[in-house]
Amino acid sequence: MSCKPKTMCKWDKDRISEDFDKFVKLVKKPGYACRKCGRVASTEKRLCKPVALK
Ligand SMILES: [Zn+2]
């Protein structure tokens, strides 16, 4: 785990499987979706174009 990308938008499938527990924590209670990448996260800080889910 050399690099620590700020947003999980940058995570590829290798990074996700490597850090899967962390990934689950970030997505299990999604409050935001990324307009650009289609990912969801519990915090907007993890997305590059966050949009609050209602
Ligand atoms: Zn994104």
mmCIF file of the protein (N, C-alpha, C, O) and its ligand, coordinates in Angstrom:
data_MODEL
# 
_entry.id   MODEL 
# 
loop_
_entity.id 
_entity.type 
_entity.pdbx_number_of_molecules 
1 polymer     1 
2 non-polymer 1 
# 
_entity_poly.entity_id                      1 
_entity_poly.type                           'polypeptide(L)' 
_entity_poly.nstd_linkage                   no 
_entity_poly.nstd_monomer                   no 
_entity_poly.pdbx_seq_one_letter_code       MSCKPKTMCKWDKDRISEDFDKFVKLVKKPGYACRKCGRVASTEKRLCKPVALK 
_entity_poly.pdbx_seq_one_letter_code_can   MSCKPKTMCKWDKDRISEDFDKFVKLVKKPGYACRKCGRVASTEKRLCKPVALK 
_entity_poly.pdbx_strand_id                 A 
# 
loop_
_entity_poly_seq.entity_id 
_entity_poly_seq.num 
_entity_poly_seq.mon_id 
_entity_poly_seq.hetero 
1 1  MET n 
1 2  SER n 
1 3  CYS n 
1 4  LYS n 
1 5  PRO n 
1 6  LYS n 
1 7  THR n 
1 8  MET n 
1 9  CYS n 
1 10 LYS n 
1 11 TRP n 
1 12 ASP n 
1 13 LYS n 
1 14 ASP n 
1 15 ARG n 
1 16 ILE n 
1 17 SER n 
1 18 GLU n 
1 19 ASP n 
1 20 PHE n 
1 21 ASP n 
1 22 LYS n 
1 23 PHE n 
1 24 VAL n 
1 25 LYS n 
1 26 LEU n 
1 27 VAL n 
1 28 LYS n 
1 29 LYS n 
1 30 PRO n 
1 31 GLY n 
1 32 TYR n 
1 33 ALA n 
1 34 CYS n 
1 35 ARG n 
1 36 LYS n 
1 37 CYS n 
1 38 GLY n 
1 39 ARG n 
1 40 VAL n 
1 41 ALA n 
1 42 SER n 
1 43 THR n 
1 44 GLU n 
1 45 LYS n 
1 46 ARG n 
1 47 LEU n 
1 48 CYS n 
1 49 LYS n 
1 50 PRO n 
1 51 VAL n 
1 52 ALA n 
1 53 LEU n 
1 54 LYS n 
# 
loop_
_struct_asym.id 
_struct_asym.entity_id 
A 1 
B 2 
# 
loop_
_chem_comp.id 
_chem_comp.type 
_chem_comp.mon_nstd_flag 
ALA 'L-peptide linking' y 
ARG 'L-peptide linking' y 
ASP 'L-peptide linking' y 
CYS 'L-peptide linking' y 
GLU 'L-peptide linking' y 
GLY 'peptide linking'   y 
ILE 'L-peptide linking' y 
LEU 'L-peptide linking' y 
LYS 'L-peptide linking' y 
MET 'L-peptide linking' y 
PHE 'L-peptide linking' y 
PRO 'L-peptide linking' y 
SER 'L-peptide linking' y 
THR 'L-peptide linking' y 
TRP 'L-peptide linking' y 
TYR 'L-peptide linking' y 
VAL 'L-peptide linking' y 
ZN  non-polymer         . 
# 
_pdbx_entity_nonpoly.entity_id   2 
_pdbx_entity_nonpoly.name        ? 
_pdbx_entity_nonpoly.comp_id     ZN 
# 
_pdbx_nonpoly_scheme.asym_id         B 
_pdbx_nonpoly_scheme.entity_id       2 
_pdbx_nonpoly_scheme.mon_id          ZN 
_pdbx_nonpoly_scheme.ndb_seq_num     1 
_pdbx_nonpoly_scheme.pdb_seq_num     101 
_pdbx_nonpoly_scheme.auth_seq_num    101 
_pdbx_nonpoly_scheme.pdb_mon_id      ZN 
_pdbx_nonpoly_scheme.auth_mon_id     ZN 
_pdbx_nonpoly_scheme.pdb_strand_id   A 
_pdbx_nonpoly_scheme.pdb_ins_code    . 
# 
loop_
_atom_site.group_PDB 
_atom_site.id 
_atom_site.type_symbol 
_atom_site.label_atom_id 
_atom_site.label_alt_id 
_atom_site.label_comp_id 
_atom_site.label_asym_id 
_atom_site.label_entity_id 
_atom_site.label_seq_id 
_atom_site.pdbx_PDB_ins_code 
_atom_site.Cartn_x 
_atom_site.Cartn_y 
_atom_site.Cartn_z 
_atom_site.occupancy 
_atom_site.B_iso_or_equiv 
_atom_site.pdbx_formal_charge 
_atom_site.auth_seq_id 
_atom_site.auth_comp_id 
_atom_site.auth_asym_id 
_atom_site.auth_atom_id 
_atom_site.pdbx_PDB_model_num 
ATOM   1   N  N  . MET A 1 1  ? 0.829   -1.197 0.000   1.00 0.00 ? 1   MET A N  1 
ATOM   2   C  CA . MET A 1 1  ? 0.000   0.000  0.000   1.00 0.00 ? 1   MET A CA 1 
ATOM   3   C  C  . MET A 1 1  ? 0.863   1.246  0.000   1.00 0.00 ? 1   MET A C  1 
ATOM   4   O  O  . MET A 1 1  ? 0.974   1.930  1.018   1.00 0.00 ? 1   MET A O  1 
ATOM   5   N  N  . SER A 1 2  ? 1.457   1.536  -1.102  1.00 0.00 ? 2   SER A N  1 
ATOM   6   C  CA . SER A 1 2  ? 2.370   2.663  -1.172  1.00 0.00 ? 2   SER A CA 1 
ATOM   7   C  C  . SER A 1 2  ? 1.624   3.987  -1.274  1.00 0.00 ? 2   SER A C  1 
ATOM   8   O  O  . SER A 1 2  ? 1.923   4.928  -0.539  1.00 0.00 ? 2   SER A O  1 
ATOM   9   N  N  . CYS A 1 3  ? 0.658   4.063  -2.178  1.00 0.00 ? 3   CYS A N  1 
ATOM   10  C  CA . CYS A 1 3  ? -0.041  5.321  -2.373  1.00 0.00 ? 3   CYS A CA 1 
ATOM   11  C  C  . CYS A 1 3  ? -1.362  5.343  -1.623  1.00 0.00 ? 3   CYS A C  1 
ATOM   12  O  O  . CYS A 1 3  ? -2.003  4.314  -1.406  1.00 0.00 ? 3   CYS A O  1 
ATOM   13  N  N  . LYS A 1 4  ? -1.744  6.546  -1.237  1.00 0.00 ? 4   LYS A N  1 
ATOM   14  C  CA . LYS A 1 4  ? -3.021  6.721  -0.545  1.00 0.00 ? 4   LYS A CA 1 
ATOM   15  C  C  . LYS A 1 4  ? -3.839  7.765  -1.273  1.00 0.00 ? 4   LYS A C  1 
ATOM   16  O  O  . LYS A 1 4  ? -3.806  8.942  -0.915  1.00 0.00 ? 4   LYS A O  1 
ATOM   17  N  N  . PRO A 1 5  ? -4.570  7.350  -2.288  1.00 0.00 ? 5   PRO A N  1 
ATOM   18  C  CA . PRO A 1 5  ? -5.371  8.312  -3.035  1.00 0.00 ? 5   PRO A CA 1 
ATOM   19  C  C  . PRO A 1 5  ? -6.402  8.983  -2.130  1.00 0.00 ? 5   PRO A C  1 
ATOM   20  O  O  . PRO A 1 5  ? -6.976  8.349  -1.245  1.00 0.00 ? 5   PRO A O  1 
ATOM   21  N  N  . LYS A 1 6  ? -6.622  10.250 -2.362  1.00 0.00 ? 6   LYS A N  1 
ATOM   22  C  CA . LYS A 1 6  ? -7.535  11.003 -1.524  1.00 0.00 ? 6   LYS A CA 1 
ATOM   23  C  C  . LYS A 1 6  ? -8.979  10.570 -1.766  1.00 0.00 ? 6   LYS A C  1 
ATOM   24  O  O  . LYS A 1 6  ? -9.759  10.430 -0.824  1.00 0.00 ? 6   LYS A O  1 
ATOM   25  N  N  . THR A 1 7  ? -9.324  10.361 -3.028  1.00 0.00 ? 7   THR A N  1 
ATOM   26  C  CA . THR A 1 7  ? -10.689 9.945  -3.316  1.00 0.00 ? 7   THR A CA 1 
ATOM   27  C  C  . THR A 1 7  ? -10.709 8.482  -3.725  1.00 0.00 ? 7   THR A C  1 
ATOM   28  O  O  . THR A 1 7  ? -9.765  7.976  -4.331  1.00 0.00 ? 7   THR A O  1 
ATOM   29  N  N  . MET A 1 8  ? -11.795 7.817  -3.384  1.00 0.00 ? 8   MET A N  1 
ATOM   30  C  CA . MET A 1 8  ? -11.895 6.417  -3.790  1.00 0.00 ? 8   MET A CA 1 
ATOM   31  C  C  . MET A 1 8  ? -12.308 6.290  -5.248  1.00 0.00 ? 8   MET A C  1 
ATOM   32  O  O  . MET A 1 8  ? -12.350 5.185  -5.789  1.00 0.00 ? 8   MET A O  1 
ATOM   33  N  N  . CYS A 1 9  ? -12.611 7.404  -5.879  1.00 0.00 ? 9   CYS A N  1 
ATOM   34  C  CA . CYS A 1 9  ? -12.843 7.387  -7.325  1.00 0.00 ? 9   CYS A CA 1 
ATOM   35  C  C  . CYS A 1 9  ? -11.618 6.840  -8.057  1.00 0.00 ? 9   CYS A C  1 
ATOM   36  O  O  . CYS A 1 9  ? -11.731 6.259  -9.136  1.00 0.00 ? 9   CYS A O  1 
ATOM   37  N  N  . LYS A 1 10 ? -10.468 7.035  -7.460  1.00 0.00 ? 10  LYS A N  1 
ATOM   38  C  CA . LYS A 1 10 ? -9.224  6.625  -8.101  1.00 0.00 ? 10  LYS A CA 1 
ATOM   39  C  C  . LYS A 1 10 ? -8.891  5.154  -7.867  1.00 0.00 ? 10  LYS A C  1 
ATOM   40  O  O  . LYS A 1 10 ? -7.980  4.610  -8.491  1.00 0.00 ? 10  LYS A O  1 
ATOM   41  N  N  . TRP A 1 11 ? -9.626  4.522  -6.974  1.00 0.00 ? 11  TRP A N  1 
ATOM   42  C  CA . TRP A 1 11 ? -9.328  3.135  -6.655  1.00 0.00 ? 11  TRP A CA 1 
ATOM   43  C  C  . TRP A 1 11 ? -9.672  2.233  -7.831  1.00 0.00 ? 11  TRP A C  1 
ATOM   44  O  O  . TRP A 1 11 ? -10.792 2.280  -8.341  1.00 0.00 ? 11  TRP A O  1 
ATOM   45  N  N  . ASP A 1 12 ? -8.736  1.424  -8.260  1.00 0.00 ? 12  ASP A N  1 
ATOM   46  C  CA . ASP A 1 12 ? -9.046  0.417  -9.265  1.00 0.00 ? 12  ASP A CA 1 
ATOM   47  C  C  . ASP A 1 12 ? -9.387  -0.888 -8.553  1.00 0.00 ? 12  ASP A C  1 
ATOM   48  O  O  . ASP A 1 12 ? -9.387  -0.946 -7.323  1.00 0.00 ? 12  ASP A O  1 
ATOM   49  N  N  . LYS A 1 13 ? -9.674  -1.926 -9.318  1.00 0.00 ? 13  LYS A N  1 
ATOM   50  C  CA . LYS A 1 13 ? -10.148 -3.148 -8.681  1.00 0.00 ? 13  LYS A CA 1 
ATOM   51  C  C  . LYS A 1 13 ? -9.080  -3.789 -7.790  1.00 0.00 ? 13  LYS A C  1 
ATOM   52  O  O  . LYS A 1 13 ? -9.411  -4.451 -6.806  1.00 0.00 ? 13  LYS A O  1 
ATOM   53  N  N  . ASP A 1 14 ? -7.824  -3.598 -8.126  1.00 0.00 ? 14  ASP A N  1 
ATOM   54  C  CA . ASP A 1 14 ? -6.762  -4.139 -7.277  1.00 0.00 ? 14  ASP A CA 1 
ATOM   55  C  C  . ASP A 1 14 ? -6.725  -3.440 -5.922  1.00 0.00 ? 14  ASP A C  1 
ATOM   56  O  O  . ASP A 1 14 ? -6.591  -4.075 -4.876  1.00 0.00 ? 14  ASP A O  1 
ATOM   57  N  N  . ARG A 1 15 ? -6.846  -2.130 -5.971  1.00 0.00 ? 15  ARG A N  1 
ATOM   58  C  CA . ARG A 1 15 ? -6.844  -1.366 -4.728  1.00 0.00 ? 15  ARG A CA 1 
ATOM   59  C  C  . ARG A 1 15 ? -8.050  -1.740 -3.867  1.00 0.00 ? 15  ARG A C  1 
ATOM   60  O  O  . ARG A 1 15 ? -7.936  -1.867 -2.648  1.00 0.00 ? 15  ARG A O  1 
ATOM   61  N  N  . ILE A 1 16 ? -9.196  -1.914 -4.508  1.00 0.00 ? 16  ILE A N  1 
ATOM   62  C  CA . ILE A 1 16 ? -10.406 -2.280 -3.772  1.00 0.00 ? 16  ILE A CA 1 
ATOM   63  C  C  . ILE A 1 16 ? -10.242 -3.637 -3.090  1.00 0.00 ? 16  ILE A C  1 
ATOM   64  O  O  . ILE A 1 16 ? -10.606 -3.791 -1.924  1.00 0.00 ? 16  ILE A O  1 
ATOM   65  N  N  . SER A 1 17 ? -9.704  -4.611 -3.800  1.00 0.00 ? 17  SER A N  1 
ATOM   66  C  CA . SER A 1 17 ? -9.551  -5.929 -3.178  1.00 0.00 ? 17  SER A CA 1 
ATOM   67  C  C  . SER A 1 17 ? -8.469  -5.901 -2.096  1.00 0.00 ? 17  SER A C  1 
ATOM   68  O  O  . SER A 1 17 ? -8.543  -6.641 -1.115  1.00 0.00 ? 17  SER A O  1 
ATOM   69  N  N  . GLU A 1 18 ? -7.492  -5.064 -2.279  1.00 0.00 ? 18  GLU A N  1 
ATOM   70  C  CA . GLU A 1 18 ? -6.422  -4.929 -1.289  1.00 0.00 ? 18  GLU A CA 1 
ATOM   71  C  C  . GLU A 1 18 ? -6.937  -4.314 0.017   1.00 0.00 ? 18  GLU A C  1 
ATOM   72  O  O  . GLU A 1 18 ? -6.541  -4.720 1.110   1.00 0.00 ? 18  GLU A O  1 
ATOM   73  N  N  . ASP A 1 19 ? -7.809  -3.347 -0.120  1.00 0.00 ? 19  ASP A N  1 
ATOM   74  C  CA . ASP A 1 19 ? -8.327  -2.585 1.021   1.00 0.00 ? 19  ASP A CA 1 
ATOM   75  C  C  . ASP A 1 19 ? -9.825  -2.814 1.179   1.00 0.00 ? 19  ASP A C  1 
ATOM   76  O  O  . ASP A 1 19 ? -10.577 -1.878 1.448   1.00 0.00 ? 19  ASP A O  1 
ATOM   77  N  N  . PHE A 1 20 ? -10.255 -4.063 1.011   1.00 0.00 ? 20  PHE A N  1 
ATOM   78  C  CA . PHE A 1 20 ? -11.692 -4.287 0.900   1.00 0.00 ? 20  PHE A CA 1 
ATOM   79  C  C  . PHE A 1 20 ? -12.474 -3.896 2.155   1.00 0.00 ? 20  PHE A C  1 
ATOM   80  O  O  . PHE A 1 20 ? -13.587 -3.383 2.047   1.00 0.00 ? 20  PHE A O  1 
ATOM   81  N  N  . ASP A 1 21 ? -11.917 -4.127 3.327   1.00 0.00 ? 21  ASP A N  1 
ATOM   82  C  CA . ASP A 1 21 ? -12.619 -3.745 4.557   1.00 0.00 ? 21  ASP A CA 1 
ATOM   83  C  C  . ASP A 1 21 ? -12.876 -2.237 4.608   1.00 0.00 ? 21  ASP A C  1 
ATOM   84  O  O  . ASP A 1 21 ? -13.946 -1.777 5.007   1.00 0.00 ? 21  ASP A O  1 
ATOM   85  N  N  . LYS A 1 22 ? -11.873 -1.501 4.195   1.00 0.00 ? 22  LYS A N  1 
ATOM   86  C  CA . LYS A 1 22 ? -12.004 -0.047 4.161   1.00 0.00 ? 22  LYS A CA 1 
ATOM   87  C  C  . LYS A 1 22 ? -13.030 0.381  3.116   1.00 0.00 ? 22  LYS A C  1 
ATOM   88  O  O  . LYS A 1 22 ? -13.836 1.286  3.336   1.00 0.00 ? 22  LYS A O  1 
ATOM   89  N  N  . PHE A 1 23 ? -12.974 -0.293 1.984   1.00 0.00 ? 23  PHE A N  1 
ATOM   90  C  CA . PHE A 1 23 ? -13.932 -0.012 0.923   1.00 0.00 ? 23  PHE A CA 1 
ATOM   91  C  C  . PHE A 1 23 ? -15.369 -0.205 1.410   1.00 0.00 ? 23  PHE A C  1 
ATOM   92  O  O  . PHE A 1 23 ? -16.242 0.626  1.159   1.00 0.00 ? 23  PHE A O  1 
ATOM   93  N  N  . VAL A 1 24 ? -15.594 -1.316 2.110   1.00 0.00 ? 24  VAL A N  1 
ATOM   94  C  CA . VAL A 1 24 ? -16.931 -1.598 2.633   1.00 0.00 ? 24  VAL A CA 1 
ATOM   95  C  C  . VAL A 1 24 ? -17.381 -0.495 3.582   1.00 0.00 ? 24  VAL A C  1 
ATOM   96  O  O  . VAL A 1 24 ? -18.527 -0.048 3.522   1.00 0.00 ? 24  VAL A O  1 
ATOM   97  N  N  . LYS A 1 25 ? -16.489 -0.061 4.448   1.00 0.00 ? 25  LYS A N  1 
ATOM   98  C  CA . LYS A 1 25 ? -16.839 1.016  5.383   1.00 0.00 ? 25  LYS A CA 1 
ATOM   99  C  C  . LYS A 1 25 ? -17.238 2.284  4.655   1.00 0.00 ? 25  LYS A C  1 
ATOM   100 O  O  . LYS A 1 25 ? -18.134 3.009  5.089   1.00 0.00 ? 25  LYS A O  1 
ATOM   101 N  N  . LEU A 1 26 ? -16.560 2.549  3.533   1.00 0.00 ? 26  LEU A N  1 
ATOM   102 C  CA . LEU A 1 26 ? -16.826 3.788  2.810   1.00 0.00 ? 26  LEU A CA 1 
ATOM   103 C  C  . LEU A 1 26 ? -18.133 3.743  2.024   1.00 0.00 ? 26  LEU A C  1 
ATOM   104 O  O  . LEU A 1 26 ? -18.735 4.784  1.761   1.00 0.00 ? 26  LEU A O  1 
ATOM   105 N  N  . VAL A 1 27 ? -18.572 2.551  1.652   1.00 0.00 ? 27  VAL A N  1 
ATOM   106 C  CA . VAL A 1 27 ? -19.758 2.483  0.781   1.00 0.00 ? 27  VAL A CA 1 
ATOM   107 C  C  . VAL A 1 27 ? -20.998 1.922  1.454   1.00 0.00 ? 27  VAL A C  1 
ATOM   108 O  O  . VAL A 1 27 ? -22.081 1.987  0.873   1.00 0.00 ? 27  VAL A O  1 
ATOM   109 N  N  . LYS A 1 28 ? -20.883 1.375  2.651   1.00 0.00 ? 28  LYS A N  1 
ATOM   110 C  CA . LYS A 1 28 ? -22.060 0.687  3.198   1.00 0.00 ? 28  LYS A CA 1 
ATOM   111 C  C  . LYS A 1 28 ? -23.165 1.628  3.642   1.00 0.00 ? 28  LYS A C  1 
ATOM   112 O  O  . LYS A 1 28 ? -24.332 1.240  3.691   1.00 0.00 ? 28  LYS A O  1 
ATOM   113 N  N  . LYS A 1 29 ? -22.803 2.865  3.965   1.00 0.00 ? 29  LYS A N  1 
ATOM   114 C  CA . LYS A 1 29 ? -23.835 3.857  4.271   1.00 0.00 ? 29  LYS A CA 1 
ATOM   115 C  C  . LYS A 1 29 ? -23.653 5.057  3.365   1.00 0.00 ? 29  LYS A C  1 
ATOM   116 O  O  . LYS A 1 29 ? -23.223 6.119  3.814   1.00 0.00 ? 29  LYS A O  1 
ATOM   117 N  N  . PRO A 1 30 ? -23.977 4.895  2.094   1.00 0.00 ? 30  PRO A N  1 
ATOM   118 C  CA . PRO A 1 30 ? -23.687 5.972  1.146   1.00 0.00 ? 30  PRO A CA 1 
ATOM   119 C  C  . PRO A 1 30 ? -24.538 7.206  1.392   1.00 0.00 ? 30  PRO A C  1 
ATOM   120 O  O  . PRO A 1 30 ? -25.757 7.114  1.543   1.00 0.00 ? 30  PRO A O  1 
ATOM   121 N  N  . GLY A 1 31 ? -23.901 8.332  1.429   1.00 0.00 ? 31  GLY A N  1 
ATOM   122 C  CA . GLY A 1 31 ? -24.610 9.594  1.553   1.00 0.00 ? 31  GLY A CA 1 
ATOM   123 C  C  . GLY A 1 31 ? -24.378 10.455 0.331   1.00 0.00 ? 31  GLY A C  1 
ATOM   124 O  O  . GLY A 1 31 ? -25.085 11.435 0.093   1.00 0.00 ? 31  GLY A O  1 
ATOM   125 N  N  . TYR A 1 32 ? -23.371 10.070 -0.439  1.00 0.00 ? 32  TYR A N  1 
ATOM   126 C  CA . TYR A 1 32 ? -22.984 10.846 -1.610  1.00 0.00 ? 32  TYR A CA 1 
ATOM   127 C  C  . TYR A 1 32 ? -22.688 9.931  -2.782  1.00 0.00 ? 32  TYR A C  1 
ATOM   128 O  O  . TYR A 1 32 ? -22.236 8.799  -2.611  1.00 0.00 ? 32  TYR A O  1 
ATOM   129 N  N  . ALA A 1 33 ? -22.951 10.439 -3.969  1.00 0.00 ? 33  ALA A N  1 
ATOM   130 C  CA . ALA A 1 33 ? -22.601 9.724  -5.183  1.00 0.00 ? 33  ALA A CA 1 
ATOM   131 C  C  . ALA A 1 33 ? -21.698 10.622 -6.014  1.00 0.00 ? 33  ALA A C  1 
ATOM   132 O  O  . ALA A 1 33 ? -21.818 11.846 -5.963  1.00 0.00 ? 33  ALA A O  1 
ATOM   133 N  N  . CYS A 1 34 ? -20.805 10.026 -6.770  1.00 0.00 ? 34  CYS A N  1 
ATOM   134 C  CA . CYS A 1 34 ? -19.951 10.815 -7.654  1.00 0.00 ? 34  CYS A CA 1 
ATOM   135 C  C  . CYS A 1 34 ? -20.622 10.961 -9.008  1.00 0.00 ? 34  CYS A C  1 
ATOM   136 O  O  . CYS A 1 34 ? -20.934 9.981  -9.684  1.00 0.00 ? 34  CYS A O  1 
ATOM   137 N  N  . ARG A 1 35 ? -20.830 12.201 -9.376  1.00 0.00 ? 35  ARG A N  1 
ATOM   138 C  CA . ARG A 1 35 ? -21.488 12.510 -10.647 1.00 0.00 ? 35  ARG A CA 1 
ATOM   139 C  C  . ARG A 1 35 ? -20.628 12.062 -11.832 1.00 0.00 ? 35  ARG A C  1 
ATOM   140 O  O  . ARG A 1 35 ? -21.147 11.724 -12.896 1.00 0.00 ? 35  ARG A O  1 
ATOM   141 N  N  . LYS A 1 36 ? -19.340 12.065 -11.635 1.00 0.00 ? 36  LYS A N  1 
ATOM   142 C  CA . LYS A 1 36 ? -18.430 11.748 -12.728 1.00 0.00 ? 36  LYS A CA 1 
ATOM   143 C  C  . LYS A 1 36 ? -18.177 10.244 -12.851 1.00 0.00 ? 36  LYS A C  1 
ATOM   144 O  O  . LYS A 1 36 ? -18.170 9.703  -13.956 1.00 0.00 ? 36  LYS A O  1 
ATOM   145 N  N  . CYS A 1 37 ? -17.973 9.579  -11.730 1.00 0.00 ? 37  CYS A N  1 
ATOM   146 C  CA . CYS A 1 37 ? -17.526 8.184  -11.763 1.00 0.00 ? 37  CYS A CA 1 
ATOM   147 C  C  . CYS A 1 37 ? -18.616 7.179  -11.403 1.00 0.00 ? 37  CYS A C  1 
ATOM   148 O  O  . CYS A 1 37 ? -18.450 5.981  -11.632 1.00 0.00 ? 37  CYS A O  1 
ATOM   149 N  N  . GLY A 1 38 ? -19.724 7.649  -10.847 1.00 0.00 ? 38  GLY A N  1 
ATOM   150 C  CA . GLY A 1 38 ? -20.805 6.736  -10.499 1.00 0.00 ? 38  GLY A CA 1 
ATOM   151 C  C  . GLY A 1 38 ? -20.551 5.932  -9.242  1.00 0.00 ? 38  GLY A C  1 
ATOM   152 O  O  . GLY A 1 38 ? -21.207 4.916  -9.017  1.00 0.00 ? 38  GLY A O  1 
ATOM   153 N  N  . ARG A 1 39 ? -19.619 6.363  -8.428  1.00 0.00 ? 39  ARG A N  1 
ATOM   154 C  CA . ARG A 1 39 ? -19.352 5.658  -7.177  1.00 0.00 ? 39  ARG A CA 1 
ATOM   155 C  C  . ARG A 1 39 ? -20.122 6.302  -6.034  1.00 0.00 ? 39  ARG A C  1 
ATOM   156 O  O  . ARG A 1 39 ? -20.565 7.446  -6.134  1.00 0.00 ? 39  ARG A O  1 
ATOM   157 N  N  . VAL A 1 40 ? -20.272 5.564  -4.966  1.00 0.00 ? 40  VAL A N  1 
ATOM   158 C  CA . VAL A 1 40 ? -20.927 6.116  -3.791  1.00 0.00 ? 40  VAL A CA 1 
ATOM   159 C  C  . VAL A 1 40 ? -19.975 6.035  -2.608  1.00 0.00 ? 40  VAL A C  1 
ATOM   160 O  O  . VAL A 1 40 ? -19.074 5.197  -2.571  1.00 0.00 ? 40  VAL A O  1 
ATOM   161 N  N  . ALA A 1 41 ? -20.193 6.927  -1.637  1.00 0.00 ? 41  ALA A N  1 
ATOM   162 C  CA . ALA A 1 41 ? -19.371 6.928  -0.435  1.00 0.00 ? 41  ALA A CA 1 
ATOM   163 C  C  . ALA A 1 41 ? -20.143 7.563  0.710   1.00 0.00 ? 41  ALA A C  1 
ATOM   164 O  O  . ALA A 1 41 ? -21.113 8.292  0.501   1.00 0.00 ? 41  ALA A O  1 
ATOM   165 N  N  . SER A 1 42 ? -19.691 7.271  1.924   1.00 0.00 ? 42  SER A N  1 
ATOM   166 C  CA . SER A 1 42 ? -20.346 7.848  3.087   1.00 0.00 ? 42  SER A CA 1 
ATOM   167 C  C  . SER A 1 42 ? -19.925 9.295  3.303   1.00 0.00 ? 42  SER A C  1 
ATOM   168 O  O  . SER A 1 42 ? -20.585 10.037 4.031   1.00 0.00 ? 42  SER A O  1 
ATOM   169 N  N  . THR A 1 43 ? -18.839 9.690  2.679   1.00 0.00 ? 43  THR A N  1 
ATOM   170 C  CA . THR A 1 43 ? -18.376 11.069 2.832   1.00 0.00 ? 43  THR A CA 1 
ATOM   171 C  C  . THR A 1 43 ? -18.014 11.675 1.479   1.00 0.00 ? 43  THR A C  1 
ATOM   172 O  O  . THR A 1 43 ? -17.443 11.015 0.611   1.00 0.00 ? 43  THR A O  1 
ATOM   173 N  N  . GLU A 1 44 ? -18.360 12.940 1.331   1.00 0.00 ? 44  GLU A N  1 
ATOM   174 C  CA . GLU A 1 44 ? -18.094 13.608 0.054   1.00 0.00 ? 44  GLU A CA 1 
ATOM   175 C  C  . GLU A 1 44 ? -16.604 13.770 -0.211  1.00 0.00 ? 44  GLU A C  1 
ATOM   176 O  O  . GLU A 1 44 ? -16.184 13.942 -1.356  1.00 0.00 ? 44  GLU A O  1 
ATOM   177 N  N  . LYS A 1 45 ? -15.804 13.712 0.856   1.00 0.00 ? 45  LYS A N  1 
ATOM   178 C  CA . LYS A 1 45 ? -14.352 13.873 0.684   1.00 0.00 ? 45  LYS A CA 1 
ATOM   179 C  C  . LYS A 1 45 ? -13.736 12.770 -0.155  1.00 0.00 ? 45  LYS A C  1 
ATOM   180 O  O  . LYS A 1 45 ? -12.638 12.932 -0.686  1.00 0.00 ? 45  LYS A O  1 
ATOM   181 N  N  . ARG A 1 46 ? -14.424 11.666 -0.277  1.00 0.00 ? 46  ARG A N  1 
ATOM   182 C  CA . ARG A 1 46 ? -13.892 10.514 -1.011  1.00 0.00 ? 46  ARG A CA 1 
ATOM   183 C  C  . ARG A 1 46 ? -14.276 10.484 -2.476  1.00 0.00 ? 46  ARG A C  1 
ATOM   184 O  O  . ARG A 1 46 ? -13.903 9.563  -3.202  1.00 0.00 ? 46  ARG A O  1 
ATOM   185 N  N  . LEU A 1 47 ? -15.024 11.496 -2.915  1.00 0.00 ? 47  LEU A N  1 
ATOM   186 C  CA . LEU A 1 47 ? -15.496 11.520 -4.300  1.00 0.00 ? 47  LEU A CA 1 
ATOM   187 C  C  . LEU A 1 47 ? -14.999 12.782 -4.998  1.00 0.00 ? 47  LEU A C  1 
ATOM   188 O  O  . LEU A 1 47 ? -14.841 13.829 -4.369  1.00 0.00 ? 47  LEU A O  1 
ATOM   189 N  N  . CYS A 1 48 ? -14.754 12.672 -6.309  1.00 0.00 ? 48  CYS A N  1 
ATOM   190 C  CA . CYS A 1 48 ? -14.212 13.837 -7.004  1.00 0.00 ? 48  CYS A CA 1 
ATOM   191 C  C  . CYS A 1 48 ? -15.299 14.828 -7.417  1.00 0.00 ? 48  CYS A C  1 
ATOM   192 O  O  . CYS A 1 48 ? -15.057 16.033 -7.492  1.00 0.00 ? 48  CYS A O  1 
ATOM   193 N  N  . LYS A 1 49 ? -16.514 14.301 -7.687  1.00 0.00 ? 49  LYS A N  1 
ATOM   194 C  CA . LYS A 1 49 ? -17.637 15.199 -8.011  1.00 0.00 ? 49  LYS A CA 1 
ATOM   195 C  C  . LYS A 1 49 ? -18.850 14.788 -7.183  1.00 0.00 ? 49  LYS A C  1 
ATOM   196 O  O  . LYS A 1 49 ? -19.837 14.288 -7.722  1.00 0.00 ? 49  LYS A O  1 
ATOM   197 N  N  . PRO A 1 50 ? -18.773 15.000 -5.877  1.00 0.00 ? 50  PRO A N  1 
ATOM   198 C  CA . PRO A 1 50 ? -19.808 14.497 -4.983  1.00 0.00 ? 50  PRO A CA 1 
ATOM   199 C  C  . PRO A 1 50 ? -21.145 15.214 -5.135  1.00 0.00 ? 50  PRO A C  1 
ATOM   200 O  O  . PRO A 1 50 ? -21.211 16.432 -5.298  1.00 0.00 ? 50  PRO A O  1 
ATOM   201 N  N  . VAL A 1 51 ? -22.201 14.419 -5.078  1.00 0.00 ? 51  VAL A N  1 
ATOM   202 C  CA . VAL A 1 51 ? -23.558 14.950 -5.056  1.00 0.00 ? 51  VAL A CA 1 
ATOM   203 C  C  . VAL A 1 51 ? -24.263 14.268 -3.893  1.00 0.00 ? 51  VAL A C  1 
ATOM   204 O  O  . VAL A 1 51 ? -24.223 13.043 -3.785  1.00 0.00 ? 51  VAL A O  1 
ATOM   205 N  N  . ALA A 1 52 ? -24.905 15.032 -3.024  1.00 0.00 ? 52  ALA A N  1 
ATOM   206 C  CA . ALA A 1 52 ? -25.594 14.442 -1.874  1.00 0.00 ? 52  ALA A CA 1 
ATOM   207 C  C  . ALA A 1 52 ? -26.780 13.619 -2.343  1.00 0.00 ? 52  ALA A C  1 
ATOM   208 O  O  . ALA A 1 52 ? -27.553 14.050 -3.199  1.00 0.00 ? 52  ALA A O  1 
ATOM   209 N  N  . LEU A 1 53 ? -26.913 12.429 -1.771  1.00 0.00 ? 53  LEU A N  1 
ATOM   210 C  CA . LEU A 1 53 ? -28.082 11.584 -2.051  1.00 0.00 ? 53  LEU A CA 1 
ATOM   211 C  C  . LEU A 1 53 ? -29.199 11.996 -1.120  1.00 0.00 ? 53  LEU A C  1 
ATOM   212 O  O  . LEU A 1 53 ? -28.983 12.310 0.051   1.00 0.00 ? 53  LEU A O  1 
ATOM   213 N  N  . LYS A 1 54 ? -30.399 11.986 -1.674  1.00 0.00 ? 54  LYS A N  1 
ATOM   214 C  CA . LYS A 1 54 ? -31.518 12.406 -0.818  1.00 0.00 ? 54  LYS A CA 1 
ATOM   215 C  C  . LYS A 1 54 ? -32.379 11.220 -0.445  1.00 0.00 ? 54  LYS A C  1 
ATOM   216 O  O  . LYS A 1 54 ? -33.368 11.377 0.270   1.00 0.00 ? 54  LYS A O  1 
HETATM 217 ZN ZN . ZN  B 2 .  ? -15.415 10.530 -8.999  1.00 0.00 2 101 ZN  A ZN 1 
# 
